[in-house]
């Protein structure tokens, strides 16, 4: 074999070896690629939960993200997609999600009835344990019950109280907060005469105006509904609205334009020491601690007409799950984790809410006497008729009716007759 032949043979052998090596590499790479695909498949097995929550304050999102991180750490196969949305946008966002068939798995909102009426909600009975169910205050839990099933769990609650400025009371020679309507008038007059400051705050706008309507109709033995029927123009309700108008026009003891200032704006007036009294949620205590730490104030019961039993208003937001949920078991685990005492209490404290569970209520009460006063009111609270699909509409109609009376555009009877006719259509 000559040198040329040997070189050609060596070249063929080298080429053959190269091809074999290349094929071997391809097989190995193919196996490696297959392994990568397996990892991608594993990644696809992660179960995602979509949770949309309302933003209550600057701490809402940080605290919820910490809670979500803890849940994910305990449940490595589950990912929680958390969206925290401001109150000015959340209803619009959720409505868009519903109309485009992209509903979240879990939603925190102030109402659930419209989703229930559209048959979009999953009964919570299918998701939560009997042990968790037993932890809730019955008065709060029952608000979410329809057709013998619970469609919305208590998320957080507020209770109302009469906040009063102790320094203004002292200047007016008053030692105790008013318990009756007559005492409310007399105390407010004394504050006005002694200090020139309005005695009682009355915010009648679309932002919580229905609360003030409720305080006074309930404080007169009235109601939104009775025996399942709307009774908005009952004699008790008419008299209550007439009383509100008298506070403004006859006695002149309130802020002069009740239809032009909302509750949160009035909070600032009270915090500045420029208002004698106002009825407000328990979380005003946290606001005052932060924004008006030197304000000398205390709390009293909501005034009622002489002879009427004490009343209070409970307001709660809800946690609900949509039928479109893909991972029911994981959603159930998240709900159980959210309502674990240490997790739920941390969130309630950060938001200034009262809890929906008795265990956390007892814990928070033990740590804060002021919280204890509010928590003790939870089992006694009255609630808006949230399970009636017409309530969202009637809430606004009632506010506009009272506004007409306060603006002298209609009598209380005329305004409530009109709104009652809309309620029973």
C-alpha positions as CSV (number, residue, x, y, z in Angstrom):
1,X,0.0,0.0,0.0
2,X,1.6,3.3,-1.0
3,X,1.5,6.4,1.0
4,X,-1.3,7.9,-1.0
5,X,-3.5,4.8,-0.4
6,X,-2.7,4.8,3.3
7,X,-3.7,8.5,3.6
8,X,-7.0,7.9,1.8
9,X,-7.7,4.9,4.0
10,X,-6.9,6.9,7.1
11,X,-9.1,9.7,5.9
12,X,-12.0,7.2,5.4
13,X,-11.5,5.8,8.9
14,X,-11.3,9.3,10.4
15,X,-14.5,10.3,8.6
16,X,-16.3,7.1,9.8
17,X,-15.2,7.8,13.3
18,X,-16.4,11.4,13.0
19,X,-19.8,10.2,11.8
20,X,-20.1,7.7,14.6
21,X,-19.2,10.3,17.1
22,X,-21.6,12.8,15.6
23,X,-24.4,10.2,15.7
24,X,-23.6,9.3,19.3
25,X,-23.6,13.0,20.2
26,X,-27.0,13.4,18.5
27,X,-28.4,10.5,20.4
28,X,-27.1,11.9,23.7
29,X,-28.3,15.3,22.8
30,X,-31.7,13.8,21.8
31,X,-31.8,12.2,25.3
32,X,-30.8,15.5,26.8
33,X,-33.5,17.3,24.8
34,X,-36.0,14.7,25.9
35,X,-35.0,15.3,29.5
36,X,-35.5,19.0,28.9
37,X,-39.0,18.3,27.6
38,X,-39.7,16.3,30.7
39,X,-38.7,19.3,32.8
40,X,-41.0,21.5,30.8
41,X,-43.8,19.0,31.3
42,X,-43.1,19.0,35.0
43,X,-43.3,22.8,35.0
44,X,-46.6,22.5,33.2
45,X,-47.9,20.4,36.2
46,X,-47.7,23.4,38.5
47,X,-51.2,24.3,39.5
48,X,-52.0,28.0,39.4
49,X,-54.6,29.8,41.5
50,X,-55.7,33.2,40.4
51,X,-56.7,35.4,43.4
52,X,-58.0,38.9,42.9
53,X,-58.2,41.0,46.0
54,X,-59.3,44.6,46.8
55,X,-56.8,47.1,48.1
56,X,-57.8,48.6,51.4
57,X,-54.6,50.4,52.4
58,X,-50.9,50.5,51.6
59,X,-50.3,47.3,53.6
60,X,-52.8,45.2,51.7
61,X,-50.5,44.0,49.0
62,X,-47.3,43.5,51.0
63,X,-49.1,41.4,53.7
64,X,-51.0,39.3,51.1
65,X,-47.8,38.7,49.1
66,X,-46.1,37.5,52.3
67,X,-49.1,35.2,53.0
68,X,-49.0,33.9,49.5
69,X,-45.3,33.2,49.7
70,X,-45.8,31.2,52.9
71,X,-48.6,29.1,51.2
72,X,-46.4,28.4,48.2
73,X,-43.5,27.3,50.4
74,X,-45.8,24.8,52.1
75,X,-47.3,23.7,48.8
76,X,-44.5,23.6,46.2
77,X,-46.7,22.3,43.4
78,X,-49.1,25.3,43.6
79,X,-48.6,28.9,42.4
80,X,-50.8,31.8,43.4
81,X,-51.2,34.6,40.9
82,X,-52.2,37.5,43.1
83,X,-53.7,40.7,41.8
84,X,-54.5,43.5,44.2
85,X,-56.7,46.1,42.6
86,X,-57.8,49.5,44.0
87,X,-61.4,50.1,44.9
88,X,-61.8,52.6,42.1
89,X,-61.1,50.0,39.5
90,X,-61.9,46.5,40.9
91,X,-65.6,46.4,40.0
92,X,-64.9,47.4,36.4
93,X,-62.0,44.9,36.2
94,X,-64.1,42.0,37.6
95,X,-67.0,42.8,35.3
96,X,-64.6,42.7,32.4
97,X,-63.3,39.4,33.6
98,X,-66.8,38.0,33.8
99,X,-67.9,39.2,30.3
100,X,-64.8,37.9,28.7
101,X,-65.1,34.5,30.5
102,X,-61.8,35.0,32.4
103,X,-63.0,34.9,35.9
104,X,-60.5,34.5,38.7
105,X,-60.5,31.5,40.9
106,X,-60.8,33.5,44.2
107,X,-62.3,37.0,44.5
108,X,-62.4,39.3,47.5
109,X,-65.2,41.9,47.0
110,X,-67.9,43.7,48.9
111,X,-70.8,41.9,47.2
112,X,-71.4,38.4,45.8
113,X,-75.1,38.3,45.0
114,X,-74.8,39.4,41.3
115,X,-72.4,36.5,40.7
116,X,-74.6,34.1,42.5
117,X,-77.7,35.2,40.5
118,X,-75.7,34.6,37.3
119,X,-74.8,31.1,38.6
120,X,-71.1,31.8,38.6
121,X,-70.2,30.9,42.1
122,X,-69.1,27.5,43.6
123,X,-70.7,26.7,47.0
124,X,-68.0,27.1,49.7
125,X,-69.4,23.9,51.3
126,X,-67.4,22.0,48.7
127,X,-64.2,23.7,49.6
128,X,-63.8,24.3,53.3
129,X,-63.6,21.9,56.2
130,X,-66.2,21.6,58.9
131,X,-63.6,22.8,61.4
132,X,-63.1,26.1,59.5
133,X,-66.9,26.5,59.1
134,X,-67.3,26.3,62.9
135,X,-64.8,29.0,63.5
136,X,-66.9,31.8,61.8
137,X,-69.2,34.1,63.7
138,X,-72.7,32.8,62.8
139,X,-74.0,36.4,62.2
140,X,-71.2,37.0,59.6
141,X,-71.3,33.5,58.1
142,X,-75.0,33.5,57.5
143,X,-74.9,36.6,55.3
144,X,-73.3,34.5,52.6
145,X,-75.9,31.7,52.8
146,X,-78.5,31.3,50.1
147,X,-80.6,28.2,49.3
148,X,-79.0,26.4,52.3
149,X,-75.5,26.8,50.9
150,X,-72.8,29.3,51.6
151,X,-71.5,31.1,48.5
152,X,-69.3,33.7,50.2
153,X,-67.2,33.6,53.3
154,X,-66.6,36.5,55.7
155,X,-63.4,38.3,54.6
156,X,-63.3,41.1,57.1
157,X,-65.9,43.1,59.0
158,X,-66.4,46.5,60.5
159,X,-68.7,47.6,63.3
160,X,-69.8,51.2,63.8
161,X,-69.6,53.5,66.9
162,X,-70.2,57.1,67.8
163,X,-66.9,58.8,67.8
164,X,-66.9,62.0,69.9
165,X,-64.3,64.7,70.7
166,X,-63.8,64.8,74.5
167,X,-62.2,68.2,74.5
168,X,-65.3,69.7,72.8
169,X,-67.6,67.9,75.2
170,X,-65.7,69.3,78.1
171,X,-66.0,72.9,76.7
172,X,-69.7,72.3,76.2
173,X,-70.1,71.0,79.8
174,X,-71.1,67.5,78.6
175,X,-69.7,64.4,80.3
176,X,-71.4,61.5,78.5
177,X,-72.1,60.7,74.8
178,X,-75.7,60.9,73.8
179,X,-77.7,57.6,73.9
180,X,-81.0,58.9,72.4
181,X,-82.0,61.2,69.5
182,X,-83.1,64.0,72.0
183,X,-79.8,63.8,73.7
184,X,-78.0,63.9,70.3
185,X,-79.8,67.2,69.6
186,X,-79.1,68.7,73.0
187,X,-75.4,67.7,73.1
188,X,-74.9,69.0,69.5
189,X,-76.5,72.3,70.4
190,X,-74.3,72.8,73.4
191,X,-71.2,72.1,71.4
192,X,-72.2,74.5,68.7
193,X,-73.1,77.2,71.3
194,X,-69.9,76.8,73.3
195,X,-67.4,76.4,70.5
196,X,-69.0,77.4,67.2
197,X,-68.1,73.9,65.9
198,X,-70.7,71.6,64.3
199,X,-72.0,69.1,66.8
200,X,-72.8,66.1,64.5
201,X,-71.3,64.9,61.2
202,X,-73.8,63.8,58.5
203,X,-72.3,62.6,55.2
204,X,-75.0,61.8,52.7
205,X,-73.2,60.9,49.5
206,X,-73.1,57.8,47.3
207,X,-70.1,56.8,49.4
208,X,-71.7,55.2,52.4
209,X,-74.8,57.3,52.6
210,X,-76.9,54.1,53.0
211,X,-75.1,53.6,56.3
212,X,-76.5,56.8,57.8
213,X,-79.9,55.9,56.5
214,X,-79.6,52.5,58.2
215,X,-78.4,54.0,61.6
216,X,-81.5,56.1,61.8
217,X,-84.3,53.8,60.4
218,X,-83.1,51.0,62.6
219,X,-82.8,53.4,65.5
220,X,-86.5,54.2,65.0
221,X,-87.6,50.5,64.7
222,X,-87.6,50.7,60.9
223,X,-86.1,48.4,58.3
224,X,-85.1,48.0,54.7
225,X,-87.2,44.8,54.3
226,X,-89.7,43.1,56.6
227,X,-90.9,39.5,56.1
228,X,-89.1,39.3,52.8
229,X,-90.7,42.5,51.4
230,X,-89.3,46.0,50.9
231,X,-90.7,48.5,53.4
232,X,-88.7,51.6,52.5
233,X,-91.6,54.0,52.9
234,X,-92.8,52.6,56.3
235,X,-93.9,55.2,58.9
236,X,-90.7,54.5,60.9
237,X,-88.5,55.1,58.0
238,X,-90.3,58.3,57.0
239,X,-90.0,59.7,60.5
240,X,-86.2,58.8,60.6
241,X,-85.5,60.7,57.4
242,X,-87.6,63.6,58.7
243,X,-85.4,63.6,61.8
244,X,-82.2,63.8,59.7
245,X,-83.6,66.7,57.8
246,X,-84.5,68.5,61.1
247,X,-80.9,68.0,62.3
248,X,-79.7,69.9,59.2
249,X,-82.4,72.6,58.7
250,X,-84.4,73.0,62.0
251,X,-81.7,72.5,64.6
252,X,-78.7,73.4,62.4
253,X,-76.2,71.2,64.3
254,X,-74.6,69.3,61.4
255,X,-72.1,70.1,58.7
256,X,-74.0,72.5,56.4
257,X,-73.9,70.5,53.2
258,X,-74.3,66.8,53.9
259,X,-74.8,65.9,50.3
260,X,-71.4,67.4,49.3
261,X,-69.0,65.8,51.8
262,X,-68.3,62.1,52.0
263,X,-67.5,60.0,55.1
264,X,-63.7,59.9,54.5
265,X,-63.6,63.7,54.1
266,X,-65.6,64.1,57.3
267,X,-63.0,61.8,59.0
268,X,-60.4,64.5,58.3
269,X,-62.6,67.2,59.7
270,X,-63.1,65.2,62.9
271,X,-59.4,64.4,63.1
272,X,-58.7,68.1,62.9
273,X,-60.8,68.7,66.0
274,X,-63.5,70.6,64.0
275,X,-66.4,68.2,64.6
276,X,-68.1,67.1,67.8
277,X,-69.4,63.7,66.8
278,X,-69.8,61.3,63.9
279,X,-70.8,57.7,63.4
280,X,-68.1,55.7,61.7
281,X,-66.4,52.2,61.3
282,X,-64.0,50.8,63.9
283,X,-61.0,51.3,61.6
284,X,-61.3,55.1,62.1
285,X,-59.3,54.4,65.3
286,X,-56.3,53.3,63.2
287,X,-56.7,56.3,60.9
288,X,-56.8,58.7,63.9
289,X,-53.8,57.0,65.5
290,X,-51.8,57.6,62.4
291,X,-53.1,61.0,61.2
292,X,-54.4,62.7,64.4
293,X,-52.4,61.1,67.3
294,X,-53.1,64.0,69.6
295,X,-56.9,64.0,69.2
296,X,-58.7,63.4,72.5
297,X,-61.7,61.3,71.6
298,X,-63.7,58.4,72.8
299,X,-66.5,56.0,71.6
300,X,-70.1,55.7,72.4
301,X,-73.2,53.8,71.2
302,X,-75.2,54.9,68.1
303,X,-78.0,57.1,69.4
304,X,-81.6,55.7,69.0
305,X,-85.0,57.1,69.5
306,X,-86.2,56.8,73.1
307,X,-87.6,53.3,73.8
308,X,-85.8,51.6,70.9
309,X,-83.2,48.8,71.7
310,X,-79.6,49.6,70.9
311,X,-78.5,48.9,67.3
312,X,-75.4,48.5,65.3
313,X,-74.4,48.1,61.7
314,X,-72.1,45.4,60.6
315,X,-70.5,45.6,57.2
316,X,-68.4,42.9,55.7
317,X,-66.6,42.0,52.5
318,X,-66.5,38.5,51.1
319,X,-64.3,35.8,49.8
320,X,-65.8,33.8,46.9
321,X,-64.8,31.1,44.4
322,X,-66.0,31.0,40.8
323,X,-67.3,27.8,39.2
324,X,-64.6,28.1,36.5
325,X,-62.0,27.1,39.0
326,X,-59.6,24.4,37.7
327,X,-57.9,23.3,40.9
328,X,-60.6,23.0,43.6
329,X,-58.5,21.0,46.0
330,X,-55.7,23.6,45.9
331,X,-58.1,26.5,46.3
332,X,-59.5,24.7,49.3
333,X,-56.0,24.4,50.7
334,X,-55.4,28.1,50.2
335,X,-58.6,29.1,51.9
336,X,-57.7,26.9,54.9
337,X,-54.3,28.5,55.0
338,X,-55.6,32.1,54.7
339,X,-58.0,31.5,57.6
340,X,-55.3,29.9,59.9
341,X,-55.3,32.0,63.0
342,X,-51.8,33.5,62.7
343,X,-52.2,34.3,59.0
344,X,-55.7,35.7,59.3
345,X,-55.0,37.7,62.4
346,X,-51.9,39.3,60.8
347,X,-54.0,40.4,57.8
348,X,-56.9,41.7,59.9
349,X,-54.6,43.8,62.1
350,X,-52.8,45.3,59.1
351,X,-56.1,46.4,57.6
352,X,-57.8,47.6,60.7
353,X,-60.6,45.0,60.3
354,X,-62.5,42.9,62.7
355,X,-62.2,39.2,62.0
356,X,-64.8,36.8,60.7
357,X,-63.6,34.0,63.0
358,X,-64.2,33.6,66.7
359,X,-60.7,32.3,67.4
360,X,-59.0,35.4,66.0
361,X,-61.7,37.6,67.5
362,X,-60.8,36.3,70.9
363,X,-57.0,36.7,70.3
364,X,-57.4,40.3,69.0
365,X,-59.7,41.2,71.9
366,X,-57.2,39.9,74.4
367,X,-54.5,42.2,73.0
368,X,-56.5,45.4,72.5
369,X,-59.4,46.4,74.8
370,X,-60.8,48.8,72.2
371,X,-60.9,46.0,69.6
372,X,-62.7,43.9,72.3
373,X,-65.5,46.5,72.5
374,X,-66.1,46.2,68.8
375,X,-65.7,42.4,68.6
376,X,-68.4,42.0,71.3
377,X,-70.8,43.8,68.9
378,X,-70.3,41.4,66.0
379,X,-72.9,38.8,67.0
380,X,-75.5,41.6,67.5
381,X,-74.9,43.5,64.3
382,X,-77.6,44.2,61.7
383,X,-76.7,43.9,58.0
384,X,-77.9,45.3,54.7
385,X,-80.2,43.0,52.8
386,X,-77.2,41.8,50.6
387,X,-78.9,38.6,49.5
388,X,-81.5,40.5,47.6
389,X,-80.4,41.1,44.0
390,X,-82.0,44.5,44.0
391,X,-80.0,45.9,46.9
392,X,-77.2,47.3,44.8
393,X,-79.8,49.4,42.9
394,X,-81.9,50.3,46.0
395,X,-78.8,51.4,47.9
396,X,-78.3,54.2,45.4
397,X,-82.0,55.0,45.1
398,X,-82.3,55.4,48.9
399,X,-79.3,57.7,49.0
400,X,-80.7,59.9,46.2
401,X,-84.1,59.9,48.0
402,X,-82.6,61.1,51.3
403,X,-80.5,63.7,49.3
404,X,-83.7,65.1,47.8
405,X,-85.1,65.5,51.3
406,X,-82.0,67.2,52.7
407,X,-81.9,69.5,49.6
408,X,-85.6,70.4,50.2
409,X,-86.6,68.9,46.8
410,X,-89.1,66.5,48.2
411,X,-90.7,65.5,51.5
412,X,-89.6,62.4,53.2
413,X,-92.9,60.7,52.4
414,X,-92.7,61.7,48.7
415,X,-89.1,60.6,48.4
416,X,-89.5,57.2,50.1
417,X,-92.8,56.5,48.3
418,X,-91.0,57.0,45.0
419,X,-88.1,54.7,46.0
420,X,-90.5,52.1,47.4
421,X,-92.3,52.0,44.0
422,X,-89.0,51.2,42.3
423,X,-88.2,48.5,44.8
424,X,-91.4,46.5,44.3
425,X,-91.4,46.7,40.4
